[in-house]
Amino acid sequence: MDTHYCYFADYEILVGGRFIVWGQATLDYAPDAPGHFDPAELLDRIRRQAAHAHGVERDEVRVRNLSRLL
């Protein structure tokens, strides 16, 4: 059985010094190997997902809240 975790993130996007978008995203995260949970990879994937959805760079996305769903 693969281990996976579901997350809910609340984020905002900063472009040109102004916050232009506030949004939410969900992510189903499965580590590469059991016991190799990587919080940095999780945040990176959420930021990339939000950036792709809004057509901005990953570095313009700021995660405000991250919650693991049961």
PDB file of N, CA, C, O and CB in Angstrom:
ATOM      1  N   MET A   1       0.838  -1.192   0.000  1.00  0.00           N
ATOM      2  CA  MET A   1       0.000   0.000   0.000  1.00  0.00           C
ATOM      3  C   MET A   1       0.878   1.249   0.000  1.00  0.00           C
ATOM      4  O   MET A   1       1.791   1.368   0.817  1.00  0.00           O
ATOM      5  CB  MET A   1      -0.951   0.002   1.220  1.00  0.00           C
ATOM      6  N   ASP A   2       0.607   2.164  -0.901  1.00  0.00           N
ATOM      7  CA  ASP A   2       1.350   3.424  -0.962  1.00  0.00           C
ATOM      8  C   ASP A   2       0.865   4.373   0.113  1.00  0.00           C
ATOM      9  O   ASP A   2      -0.335   4.505   0.354  1.00  0.00           O
ATOM     10  CB  ASP A   2       1.211   4.074  -2.344  1.00  0.00           C
ATOM     11  N   THR A   3       1.812   5.028   0.751  1.00  0.00           N
ATOM     12  CA  THR A   3       1.468   6.047   1.734  1.00  0.00           C
ATOM     13  C   THR A   3       1.301   7.373   1.013  1.00  0.00           C
ATOM     14  O   THR A   3       2.172   7.792   0.251  1.00  0.00           O
ATOM     15  CB  THR A   3       2.550   6.148   2.848  1.00  0.00           C
ATOM     16  N   HIS A   4       0.192   8.020   1.256  1.00  0.00           N
ATOM     17  CA  HIS A   4       0.008   9.357   0.694  1.00  0.00           C
ATOM     18  C   HIS A   4      -0.722  10.214   1.722  1.00  0.00           C
ATOM     19  O   HIS A   4      -1.405   9.712   2.615  1.00  0.00           O
ATOM     20  CB  HIS A   4      -0.785   9.304  -0.659  1.00  0.00           C
ATOM     21  N   TYR A   5      -0.556  11.504   1.568  1.00  0.00           N
ATOM     22  CA  TYR A   5      -1.142  12.481   2.476  1.00  0.00           C
ATOM     23  C   TYR A   5      -1.878  13.520   1.642  1.00  0.00           C
ATOM     24  O   TYR A   5      -1.430  13.891   0.557  1.00  0.00           O
ATOM     25  CB  TYR A   5      -0.052  13.148   3.379  1.00  0.00           C
ATOM     26  N   CYS A   6      -3.003  13.983   2.154  1.00  0.00           N
ATOM     27  CA  CYS A   6      -3.773  15.023   1.467  1.00  0.00           C
ATOM     28  C   CYS A   6      -3.620  16.330   2.239  1.00  0.00           C
ATOM     29  O   CYS A   6      -3.684  16.351   3.468  1.00  0.00           O
ATOM     30  CB  CYS A   6      -5.284  14.623   1.337  1.00  0.00           C
ATOM     31  N   TYR A   7      -3.420  17.413   1.503  1.00  0.00           N
ATOM     32  CA  TYR A   7      -3.192  18.721   2.107  1.00  0.00           C
ATOM     33  C   TYR A   7      -4.104  19.773   1.496  1.00  0.00           C
ATOM     34  O   TYR A   7      -4.513  19.676   0.338  1.00  0.00           O
ATOM     35  CB  TYR A   7      -1.733  19.135   1.946  1.00  0.00           C
ATOM     36  N   PHE A   8      -4.406  20.764   2.291  1.00  0.00           N
ATOM     37  CA  PHE A   8      -5.145  21.952   1.858  1.00  0.00           C
ATOM     38  C   PHE A   8      -4.243  23.151   2.126  1.00  0.00           C
ATOM     39  O   PHE A   8      -3.720  23.301   3.230  1.00  0.00           O
ATOM     40  CB  PHE A   8      -6.540  22.090   2.606  1.00  0.00           C
ATOM     41  N   ALA A   9      -4.061  23.997   1.130  1.00  0.00           N
ATOM     42  CA  ALA A   9      -3.208  25.176   1.279  1.00  0.00           C
ATOM     43  C   ALA A   9      -3.983  26.442   0.932  1.00  0.00           C
ATOM     44  O   ALA A   9      -4.785  26.464  -0.003  1.00  0.00           O
ATOM     45  CB  ALA A   9      -1.955  25.057   0.391  1.00  0.00           C
ATOM     46  N   ASP A  10      -3.731  27.472   1.688  1.00  0.00           N
ATOM     47  CA  ASP A  10      -4.249  28.806   1.420  1.00  0.00           C
ATOM     48  C   ASP A  10      -3.039  29.642   1.012  1.00  0.00           C
ATOM     49  O   ASP A  10      -2.030  29.653   1.717  1.00  0.00           O
ATOM     50  CB  ASP A  10      -5.011  29.423   2.683  1.00  0.00           C
ATOM     51  N   TYR A  11      -3.130  30.340  -0.115  1.00  0.00           N
ATOM     52  CA  TYR A  11      -1.958  31.067  -0.616  1.00  0.00           C
ATOM     53  C   TYR A  11      -2.344  32.439  -1.141  1.00  0.00           C
ATOM     54  O   TYR A  11      -3.517  32.759  -1.335  1.00  0.00           O
ATOM     55  CB  TYR A  11      -1.262  30.266  -1.717  1.00  0.00           C
ATOM     56  N   GLU A  12      -1.301  33.239  -1.362  1.00  0.00           N
ATOM     57  CA  GLU A  12      -1.473  34.537  -2.020  1.00  0.00           C
ATOM     58  C   GLU A  12      -0.335  34.702  -3.012  1.00  0.00           C
ATOM     59  O   GLU A  12       0.731  34.107  -2.856  1.00  0.00           O
ATOM     60  CB  GLU A  12      -1.498  35.721  -0.980  1.00  0.00           C
ATOM     61  N   ILE A  13      -0.570  35.509  -4.026  1.00  0.00           N
ATOM     62  CA  ILE A  13       0.419  35.731  -5.077  1.00  0.00           C
ATOM     63  C   ILE A  13       0.780  37.204  -5.116  1.00  0.00           C
ATOM     64  O   ILE A  13      -0.080  38.079  -5.214  1.00  0.00           O
ATOM     65  CB  ILE A  13      -0.112  35.261  -6.454  1.00  0.00           C
ATOM     66  N   LEU A  14       2.070  37.449  -5.036  1.00  0.00           N
ATOM     67  CA  LEU A  14       2.612  38.807  -5.023  1.00  0.00           C
ATOM     68  C   LEU A  14       3.274  39.087  -6.370  1.00  0.00           C
ATOM     69  O   LEU A  14       4.228  38.405  -6.747  1.00  0.00           O
ATOM     70  CB  LEU A  14       3.631  38.996  -3.851  1.00  0.00           C
ATOM     71  N   VAL A  15       2.777  40.079  -7.091  1.00  0.00           N
ATOM     72  CA  VAL A  15       3.356  40.465  -8.378  1.00  0.00           C
ATOM     73  C   VAL A  15       3.559  41.971  -8.361  1.00  0.00           C
ATOM     74  O   VAL A  15       2.623  42.727  -8.101  1.00  0.00           O
ATOM     75  CB  VAL A  15       2.441  40.028  -9.581  1.00  0.00           C
ATOM     76  N   GLY A  16       4.781  42.405  -8.638  1.00  0.00           N
ATOM     77  CA  GLY A  16       5.076  43.832  -8.682  1.00  0.00           C
ATOM     78  C   GLY A  16       4.861  44.520  -7.346  1.00  0.00           C
ATOM     79  O   GLY A  16       4.473  45.688  -7.311  1.00  0.00           O
ATOM     80  N   GLY A  17       5.104  43.824  -6.256  1.00  0.00           N
ATOM     81  CA  GLY A  17       4.953  44.422  -4.937  1.00  0.00           C
ATOM     82  C   GLY A  17       3.531  44.482  -4.420  1.00  0.00           C
ATOM     83  O   GLY A  17       3.283  45.056  -3.359  1.00  0.00           O
ATOM     84  N   ARG A  18       2.585  43.898  -5.154  1.00  0.00           N
ATOM     85  CA  ARG A  18       1.181  43.922  -4.724  1.00  0.00           C
ATOM     86  C   ARG A  18       0.620  42.511  -4.734  1.00  0.00           C
ATOM     87  O   ARG A  18       0.915  41.718  -5.629  1.00  0.00           O
ATOM     88  CB  ARG A  18       0.334  44.847  -5.637  1.00  0.00           C
ATOM     89  N   PHE A  19      -0.188  42.208  -3.736  1.00  0.00           N
ATOM     90  CA  PHE A  19      -0.873  40.923  -3.722  1.00  0.00           C
ATOM     91  C   PHE A  19      -2.039  41.005  -4.702  1.00  0.00           C
ATOM     92  O   PHE A  19      -2.912  41.863  -4.565  1.00  0.00           O
ATOM     93  CB  PHE A  19      -1.364  40.550  -2.279  1.00  0.00           C
ATOM     94  N   ILE A  20      -2.052  40.118  -5.683  1.00  0.00           N
ATOM     95  CA  ILE A  20      -3.077  40.191  -6.721  1.00  0.00           C
ATOM     96  C   ILE A  20      -4.055  39.027  -6.686  1.00  0.00           C
ATOM     97  O   ILE A  20      -5.155  39.128  -7.229  1.00  0.00           O
ATOM     98  CB  ILE A  20      -2.427  40.250  -8.068  1.00  0.00           C
ATOM     99  N   VAL A  21      -3.669  37.922  -6.054  1.00  0.00           N
ATOM    100  CA  VAL A  21      -4.527  36.742  -6.040  1.00  0.00           C
ATOM    101  C   VAL A  21      -4.452  36.089  -4.663  1.00  0.00           C
ATOM    102  O   VAL A  21      -3.381  35.982  -4.066  1.00  0.00           O
ATOM    103  CB  VAL A  21      -4.113  35.734  -7.156  1.00  0.00           C
ATOM    104  N   TRP A  22      -5.592  35.664  -4.183  1.00  0.00           N
ATOM    105  CA  TRP A  22      -5.665  34.814  -2.995  1.00  0.00           C
ATOM    106  C   TRP A  22      -6.383  33.565  -3.449  1.00  0.00           C
ATOM    107  O   TRP A  22      -7.373  33.645  -4.176  1.00  0.00           O
ATOM    108  CB  TRP A  22      -6.408  35.523  -1.774  1.00  0.00           C
ATOM    109  N   GLY A  23      -5.900  32.415  -3.031  1.00  0.00           N
ATOM    110  CA  GLY A  23      -6.548  31.194  -3.476  1.00  0.00           C
ATOM    111  C   GLY A  23      -6.290  30.029  -2.541  1.00  0.00           C
ATOM    112  O   GLY A  23      -5.579  30.141  -1.542  1.00  0.00           O
ATOM    113  N   GLN A  24      -6.889  28.915  -2.897  1.00  0.00           N
ATOM    114  CA  GLN A  24      -6.733  27.685  -2.149  1.00  0.00           C
ATOM    115  C   GLN A  24      -6.422  26.561  -3.126  1.00  0.00           C
ATOM    116  O   GLN A  24      -6.799  26.611  -4.297  1.00  0.00           O
ATOM    117  CB  GLN A  24      -8.003  27.369  -1.317  1.00  0.00           C
ATOM    118  N   ALA A  25      -5.724  25.545  -2.620  1.00  0.00           N
ATOM    119  CA  ALA A  25      -5.398  24.382  -3.437  1.00  0.00           C
ATOM    120  C   ALA A  25      -5.366  23.146  -2.561  1.00  0.00           C
ATOM    121  O   ALA A  25      -5.137  23.229  -1.354  1.00  0.00           O
ATOM    122  CB  ALA A  25      -4.049  24.572  -4.163  1.00  0.00           C
ATOM    123  N   THR A  26      -5.595  22.007  -3.177  1.00  0.00           N
ATOM    124  CA  THR A  26      -5.424  20.737  -2.489  1.00  0.00           C
ATOM    125  C   THR A  26      -4.355  19.945  -3.218  1.00  0.00           C
ATOM    126  O   THR A  26      -4.123  20.134  -4.412  1.00  0.00           O
ATOM    127  CB  THR A  26      -6.762  19.944  -2.416  1.00  0.00           C
ATOM    128  N   LEU A  27      -3.709  19.054  -2.480  1.00  0.00           N
ATOM    129  CA  LEU A  27      -2.638  18.252  -3.066  1.00  0.00           C
ATOM    130  C   LEU A  27      -2.620  16.884  -2.405  1.00  0.00           C
ATOM    131  O   LEU A  27      -2.706  16.773  -1.182  1.00  0.00           O
ATOM    132  CB  LEU A  27      -1.264  18.954  -2.909  1.00  0.00           C
ATOM    133  N   ASP A  28      -2.511  15.860  -3.211  1.00  0.00           N
ATOM    134  CA  ASP A  28      -2.324  14.496  -2.732  1.00  0.00           C
ATOM    135  C   ASP A  28      -0.830  14.210  -2.873  1.00  0.00           C
ATOM    136  O   ASP A  28      -0.321  14.093  -3.988  1.00  0.00           O
ATOM    137  CB  ASP A  28      -3.218  13.442  -3.540  1.00  0.00           C
ATOM    138  N   TYR A  29      -0.135  14.101  -1.758  1.00  0.00           N
ATOM    139  CA  TYR A  29       1.323  13.971  -1.759  1.00  0.00           C
ATOM    140  C   TYR A  29       1.726  12.561  -1.354  1.00  0.00           C
ATOM    141  O   TYR A  29       1.330  12.087  -0.289  1.00  0.00           O
ATOM    142  CB  TYR A  29       1.966  15.004  -0.812  1.00  0.00           C
ATOM    143  N   ALA A  30       2.503  11.891  -2.184  1.00  0.00           N
ATOM    144  CA  ALA A  30       3.029  10.558  -1.886  1.00  0.00           C
ATOM    145  C   ALA A  30       4.554  10.633  -1.942  1.00  0.00           C
ATOM    146  O   ALA A  30       5.114  10.900  -3.005  1.00  0.00           O
ATOM    147  CB  ALA A  30       2.472   9.478  -2.896  1.00  0.00           C
ATOM    148  N   PRO A  31       5.232  10.405  -0.823  1.00  0.00           N
ATOM    149  CA  PRO A  31       6.700  10.414  -0.824  1.00  0.00           C
ATOM    150  C   PRO A  31       7.255   9.361  -1.790  1.00  0.00           C
ATOM    151  O   PRO A  31       6.603   8.358  -2.076  1.00  0.00           O
ATOM    152  CB  PRO A  31       7.239  10.161   0.601  1.00  0.00           C
ATOM    153  N   ASP A  32       8.476   9.611  -2.289  1.00  0.00           N
ATOM    154  CA  ASP A  32       9.116   8.688  -3.232  1.00  0.00           C
ATOM    155  C   ASP A  32       9.284   7.293  -2.641  1.00  0.00           C
ATOM    156  O   ASP A  32       9.122   6.292  -3.339  1.00  0.00           O
ATOM    157  CB  ASP A  32      10.475   9.231  -3.658  1.00  0.00           C
ATOM    158  N   ALA A  33       9.609   7.232  -1.352  1.00  0.00           N
ATOM    159  CA  ALA A  33       9.792   5.950  -0.667  1.00  0.00           C
ATOM    160  C   ALA A  33       9.185   6.066   0.730  1.00  0.00           C
ATOM    161  O   ALA A  33       9.159   7.157   1.300  1.00  0.00           O
ATOM    162  CB  ALA A  33      11.313   5.548  -0.593  1.00  0.00           C
ATOM    163  N   PRO A  34       8.703   4.969   1.281  1.00  0.00           N
ATOM    164  CA  PRO A  34       8.141   5.017   2.634  1.00  0.00           C
ATOM    165  C   PRO A  34       9.143   5.604   3.633  1.00  0.00           C
ATOM    166  O   PRO A  34      10.317   5.234   3.640  1.00  0.00           O
ATOM    167  CB  PRO A  34       7.714   3.609   3.084  1.00  0.00           C
ATOM    168  N   GLY A  35       8.670   6.512   4.462  1.00  0.00           N
ATOM    169  CA  GLY A  35       9.534   7.118   5.465  1.00  0.00           C
ATOM    170  C   GLY A  35      10.399   8.255   4.957  1.00  0.00           C
ATOM    171  O   GLY A  35      11.235   8.762   5.705  1.00  0.00           O
ATOM    172  N   HIS A  36      10.226   8.674   3.713  1.00  0.00           N
ATOM    173  CA  HIS A  36      11.032   9.764   3.147  1.00  0.00           C
ATOM    174  C   HIS A  36      10.195  11.014   2.892  1.00  0.00           C
ATOM    175  O   HIS A  36      10.287  11.626   1.828  1.00  0.00           O
ATOM    176  CB  HIS A  36      11.692   9.311   1.845  1.00  0.00           C
ATOM    177  N   PHE A  37       9.400  11.378   3.853  1.00  0.00           N
ATOM    178  CA  PHE A  37       8.571  12.586   3.754  1.00  0.00           C
ATOM    179  C   PHE A  37       9.484  13.809   3.713  1.00  0.00           C
ATOM    180  O   PHE A  37      10.365  13.955   4.560  1.00  0.00           O
ATOM    181  CB  PHE A  37       7.565  12.683   4.953  1.00  0.00           C
ATOM    182  N   ASP A  38       9.276  14.683   2.736  1.00  0.00           N
ATOM    183  CA  ASP A  38      10.109  15.876   2.568  1.00  0.00           C
ATOM    184  C   ASP A  38       9.220  17.123   2.572  1.00  0.00           C
ATOM    185  O   ASP A  38       8.561  17.409   1.572  1.00  0.00           O
ATOM    186  CB  ASP A  38      10.937  15.795   1.247  1.00  0.00           C
ATOM    187  N   PRO A  39       9.193  17.874   3.692  1.00  0.00           N
ATOM    188  CA  PRO A  39       8.347  19.064   3.762  1.00  0.00           C
ATOM    189  C   PRO A  39       8.691  20.113   2.698  1.00  0.00           C
ATOM    190  O   PRO A  39       7.798  20.794   2.195  1.00  0.00           O
ATOM    191  CB  PRO A  39       8.461  19.684   5.134  1.00  0.00           C
ATOM    192  N   ALA A  40       9.967  20.248   2.354  1.00  0.00           N
ATOM    193  CA  ALA A  40      10.363  21.227   1.332  1.00  0.00           C
ATOM    194  C   ALA A  40       9.784  20.853  -0.031  1.00  0.00           C
ATOM    195  O   ALA A  40       9.346  21.724  -0.782  1.00  0.00           O
ATOM    196  CB  ALA A  40      11.901  21.326   1.245  1.00  0.00           C
ATOM    197  N   GLU A  41       9.783  19.562  -0.348  1.00  0.00           N
ATOM    198  CA  GLU A  41       9.204  19.109  -1.617  1.00  0.00           C
ATOM    199  C   GLU A  41       7.696  19.358  -1.636  1.00  0.00           C
ATOM    200  O   GLU A  41       7.140  19.755  -2.660  1.00  0.00           O
ATOM    201  CB  GLU A  41       9.501  17.609  -1.844  1.00  0.00           C
ATOM    202  N   LEU A  42       7.048  19.128  -0.518  1.00  0.00           N
ATOM    203  CA  LEU A  42       5.612  19.366  -0.408  1.00  0.00           C
ATOM    204  C   LEU A  42       5.280  20.833  -0.689  1.00  0.00           C
ATOM    205  O   LEU A  42       4.398  21.126  -1.496  1.00  0.00           O
ATOM    206  CB  LEU A  42       5.108  18.965   0.987  1.00  0.00           C
ATOM    207  N   LEU A  43       5.980  21.747  -0.030  1.00  0.00           N
ATOM    208  CA  LEU A  43       5.746  23.179  -0.256  1.00  0.00           C
ATOM    209  C   LEU A  43       6.048  23.576  -1.691  1.00  0.00           C
ATOM    210  O   LEU A  43       5.311  24.359  -2.291  1.00  0.00           O
ATOM    211  CB  LEU A  43       6.594  24.014   0.698  1.00  0.00           C
ATOM    212  N   ASP A  44       7.130  23.038  -2.243  1.00  0.00           N
ATOM    213  CA  ASP A  44       7.489  23.350  -3.621  1.00  0.00           C
ATOM    214  C   ASP A  44       6.396  22.906  -4.587  1.00  0.00           C
ATOM    215  O   ASP A  44       6.056  23.640  -5.515  1.00  0.00           O
ATOM    216  CB  ASP A  44       8.816  22.685  -3.988  1.00  0.00           C
ATOM    217  N   ARG A  45       5.844  21.720  -4.378  1.00  0.00           N
ATOM    218  CA  ARG A  45       4.785  21.228  -5.262  1.00  0.00           C
ATOM    219  C   ARG A  45       3.525  22.073  -5.169  1.00  0.00           C
ATOM    220  O   ARG A  45       2.878  22.336  -6.183  1.00  0.00           O
ATOM    221  CB  ARG A  45       4.456  19.786  -4.932  1.00  0.00           C
ATOM    222  N   ILE A  46       3.173  22.497  -3.971  1.00  0.00           N
ATOM    223  CA  ILE A  46       1.984  23.344  -3.811  1.00  0.00           C
ATOM    224  C   ILE A  46       2.209  24.698  -4.481  1.00  0.00           C
ATOM    225  O   ILE A  46       1.322  25.202  -5.171  1.00  0.00           O
ATOM    226  CB  ILE A  46       1.645  23.538  -2.309  1.00  0.00           C
ATOM    227  N   ARG A  47       3.383  25.286  -4.286  1.00  0.00           N
ATOM    228  CA  ARG A  47       3.679  26.581  -4.905  1.00  0.00           C
ATOM    229  C   ARG A  47       3.689  26.485  -6.430  1.00  0.00           C
ATOM    230  O   ARG A  47       3.188  27.378  -7.113  1.00  0.00           O
ATOM    231  CB  ARG A  47       5.027  27.109  -4.407  1.00  0.00           C
ATOM    232  N   ARG A  48       4.257  25.408  -6.960  1.00  0.00           N
ATOM    233  CA  ARG A  48       4.275  25.207  -8.415  1.00  0.00           C
ATOM    234  C   ARG A  48       2.860  25.021  -8.971  1.00  0.00           C
ATOM    235  O   ARG A  48       2.531  25.552 -10.032  1.00  0.00           O
ATOM    236  CB  ARG A  48       5.143  23.989  -8.772  1.00  0.00           C
ATOM    237  N   GLN A  49       2.033  24.270  -8.253  1.00  0.00           N
ATOM    238  CA  GLN A  49       0.651  24.051  -8.684  1.00  0.00           C
ATOM    239  C   GLN A  49      -0.106  25.377  -8.747  1.00  0.00           C
ATOM    240  O   GLN A  49      -0.810  25.639  -9.722  1.00  0.00           O
ATOM    241  CB  GLN A  49      -0.065  23.071  -7.730  1.00  0.00           C
ATOM    242  N   ALA A  50       0.030  26.210  -7.722  1.00  0.00           N
ATOM    243  CA  ALA A  50      -0.650  27.507  -7.694  1.00  0.00           C
ATOM    244  C   ALA A  50      -0.109  28.426  -8.785  1.00  0.00           C
ATOM    245  O   ALA A  50      -0.877  29.115  -9.455  1.00  0.00           O
ATOM    246  CB  ALA A  50      -0.490  28.170  -6.316  1.00  0.00           C
ATOM    247  N   ALA A  51       1.205  28.438  -8.963  1.00  0.00           N
ATOM    248  CA  ALA A  51       1.812  29.284  -9.994  1.00  0.00           C
ATOM    249  C   ALA A  51       1.317  28.891 -11.384  1.00  0.00           C
ATOM    250  O   ALA A  51       0.991  29.752 -12.201  1.00  0.00           O
ATOM    251  CB  ALA A  51       3.346  29.188  -9.933  1.00  0.00           C
ATOM    252  N   HIS A  52       1.265  27.602 -11.641  1.00  0.00           N
ATOM    253  CA  HIS A  52       0.789  27.115 -12.940  1.00  0.00           C
ATOM    254  C   HIS A  52      -0.672  27.514 -13.167  1.00  0.00           C
ATOM    255  O   HIS A  52      -1.047  27.900 -14.274  1.00  0.00           O
ATOM    256  CB  HIS A  52       0.943  25.580 -13.031  1.00  0.00           C
ATOM    257  N   ALA A  53      -1.484  27.420 -12.128  1.00  0.00           N
ATOM    258  CA  ALA A  53      -2.910  27.749 -12.257  1.00  0.00           C
ATOM    259  C   ALA A  53      -3.141  29.221 -12.577  1.00  0.00           C
ATOM    260  O   ALA A  53      -4.140  29.572 -13.205  1.00  0.00           O
ATOM    261  CB  ALA A  53      -3.643  27.389 -10.978  1.00  0.00           C
ATOM    262  N   HIS A  54      -2.213  30.090 -12.146  1.00  0.00           N
ATOM    263  CA  HIS A  54      -2.403  31.534 -12.332  1.00  0.00           C
ATOM    264  C   HIS A  54      -1.426  32.162 -13.312  1.00  0.00           C
ATOM    265  O   HIS A  54      -1.468  33.372 -13.533  1.00  0.00           O
ATOM    266  CB  HIS A  54      -2.283  32.229 -11.016  1.00  0.00           C
ATOM    267  N   GLY A  55      -0.544  31.356 -13.907  1.00  0.00           N
ATOM    268  CA  GLY A  55       0.382  31.871 -14.910  1.00  0.00           C
ATOM    269  C   GLY A  55       1.445  32.803 -14.352  1.00  0.00           C
ATOM    270  O   GLY A  55       1.816  33.786 -14.993  1.00  0.00           O
ATOM    271  N   VAL A  56       1.934  32.493 -13.157  1.00  0.00           N
ATOM    272  CA  VAL A  56       2.991  33.301 -12.546  1.00  0.00           C
ATOM    273  C   VAL A  56       4.171  32.395 -12.194  1.00  0.00           C
ATOM    274  O   VAL A  56       4.109  31.179 -12.378  1.00  0.00           O
ATOM    275  CB  VAL A  56       2.466  34.047 -11.275  1.00  0.00           C
ATOM    276  N   GLU A  57       5.235  32.997 -11.690  1.00  0.00           N
ATOM    277  CA  GLU A  57       6.405  32.234 -11.260  1.00  0.00           C
ATOM    278  C   GLU A  57       6.172  31.636  -9.877  1.00  0.00           C
ATOM    279  O   GLU A  57       5.429  32.193  -9.069  1.00  0.00           O
ATOM    280  CB  GLU A  57       7.661  33.124 -11.253  1.00  0.00           C
ATOM    281  N   ARG A  58       6.813  30.498  -9.611  1.00  0.00           N
ATOM    282  CA  ARG A  58       6.678  29.827  -8.318  1.00  0.00           C
ATOM    283  C   ARG A  58       7.077  30.735  -7.163  1.00  0.00           C
ATOM    284  O   ARG A  58       6.452  30.698  -6.104  1.00  0.00           O
ATOM    285  CB  ARG A  58       7.520  28.562  -8.293  1.00  0.00           C
ATOM    286  N   ASP A  59       8.112  31.549  -7.355  1.00  0.00           N
ATOM    287  CA  ASP A  59       8.586  32.426  -6.288  1.00  0.00           C
ATOM    288  C   ASP A  59       7.617  33.545  -5.938  1.00  0.00           C
ATOM    289  O   ASP A  59       7.795  34.221  -4.925  1.00  0.00           O
ATOM    290  CB  ASP A  59       9.897  33.020  -6.677  1.00  0.00           C
ATOM    291  N   GLU A  60       6.599  33.749  -6.758  1.00  0.00           N
ATOM    292  CA  GLU A  60       5.598  34.780  -6.483  1.00  0.00           C
ATOM    293  C   GLU A  60       4.448  34.251  -5.614  1.00  0.00           C
ATOM    294  O   GLU A  60       3.572  35.016  -5.211  1.00  0.00           O
ATOM    295  CB  GLU A  60       5.044  35.330  -7.796  1.00  0.00           C
ATOM    296  N   VAL A  61       4.453  32.956  -5.330  1.00  0.00           N
ATOM    297  CA  VAL A  61       3.398  32.329  -4.524  1.00  0.00           C
ATOM    298  C   VAL A  61       3.879  32.204  -3.083  1.00  0.00           C
ATOM    299  O   VAL A  61       4.951  31.661  -2.816  1.00  0.00           O
ATOM    300  CB  VAL A  61       3.007  30.928  -5.098  1.00  0.00           C
ATOM    301  N   ARG A  62       3.079  32.710  -2.173  1.00  0.00           N
ATOM    302  CA  ARG A  62       3.381  32.589  -0.742  1.00  0.00           C
ATOM    303  C   ARG A  62       2.278  31.765  -0.086  1.00  0.00           C
ATOM    304  O   ARG A  62       1.106  32.139  -0.114  1.00  0.00           O
ATOM    305  CB  ARG A  62       3.508  34.002  -0.062  1.00  0.00           C
ATOM    306  N   VAL A  63       2.672  30.638   0.505  1.00  0.00           N
ATOM    307  CA  VAL A  63       1.711  29.787   1.214  1.00  0.00           C
ATOM    308  C   VAL A  63       1.453  30.411   2.575  1.00  0.00           C
ATOM    309  O   VAL A  63       2.377  30.595   3.367  1.00  0.00           O
ATOM    310  CB  VAL A  63       2.237  28.311   1.358  1.00  0.00           C
ATOM    311  N   ARG A  64       0.204  30.734   2.843  1.00  0.00           N
ATOM    312  CA  ARG A  64      -0.165  31.371   4.111  1.00  0.00           C
ATOM    313  C   ARG A  64      -0.530  30.339   5.163  1.00  0.00           C
ATOM    314  O   ARG A  64      -0.274  30.541   6.350  1.00  0.00           O
ATOM    315  CB  ARG A  64      -1.329  32.333   3.905  1.00  0.00           C
ATOM    316  N   ASN A  65      -1.126  29.236   4.735  1.00  0.00           N
ATOM    317  CA  ASN A  65      -1.557  28.207   5.679  1.00  0.00           C
ATOM    318  C   ASN A  65      -1.515  26.870   4.972  1.00  0.00           C
ATOM    319  O   ASN A  65      -1.901  26.765   3.807  1.00  0.00           O
ATOM    320  CB  ASN A  65      -2.985  28.501   6.237  1.00  0.00           C
ATOM    321  N   LEU A  66      -1.049  25.849   5.669  1.00  0.00           N
ATOM    322  CA  LEU A  66      -0.996  24.506   5.123  1.00  0.00           C
ATOM    323  C   LEU A  66      -1.540  23.545   6.171  1.00  0.00           C
ATOM    324  O   LEU A  66      -1.054  23.499   7.301  1.00  0.00           O
ATOM    325  CB  LEU A  66       0.455  24.122   4.704  1.00  0.00           C
ATOM    326  N   SER A  67      -2.554  22.780   5.784  1.00  0.00           N
ATOM    327  CA  SER A  67      -3.190  21.844   6.706  1.00  0.00           C
ATOM    328  C   SER A  67      -3.238  20.458   6.091  1.00  0.00           C
ATOM    329  O   SER A  67      -3.561  20.295   4.914  1.00  0.00           O
ATOM    330  CB  SER A  67      -4.605  22.315   7.076  1.00  0.00           C
ATOM    331  N   ARG A  68      -2.913  19.463   6.906  1.00  0.00           N
ATOM    332  CA  ARG A  68      -3.037  18.077   6.450  1.00  0.00           C
ATOM    333  C   ARG A  68      -4.479  17.634   6.693  1.00  0.00           C
ATOM    334  O   ARG A  68      -5.028  17.837   7.776  1.00  0.00           O
ATOM    335  CB  ARG A  68      -2.013  17.128   7.191  1.00  0.00           C
ATOM    336  N   LEU A  69      -5.073  17.035   5.684  1.00  0.00           N
ATOM    337  CA  LEU A  69      -6.439  16.535   5.780  1.00  0.00           C
ATOM    338  C   LEU A  69      -6.413  15.081   6.183  1.00  0.00           C
ATOM    339  O   LEU A  69      -5.494  14.346   5.823  1.00  0.00           O
ATOM    340  CB  LEU A  69      -7.192  16.716   4.452  1.00  0.00           C
ATOM    341  N   LEU A  70      -7.405  14.667   6.921  1.00  0.00           N
ATOM    342  CA  LEU A  70      -7.473  13.261   7.342  1.00  0.00           C
ATOM    343  C   LEU A  70      -8.174  12.427   6.309  1.00  0.00           C
ATOM    344  O   LEU A  70      -8.326  11.218   6.491  1.00  0.00           O
ATOM    345  CB  LEU A  70      -8.185  13.126   8.681  1.00  0.00           C
TER     346      LEU A  70
END
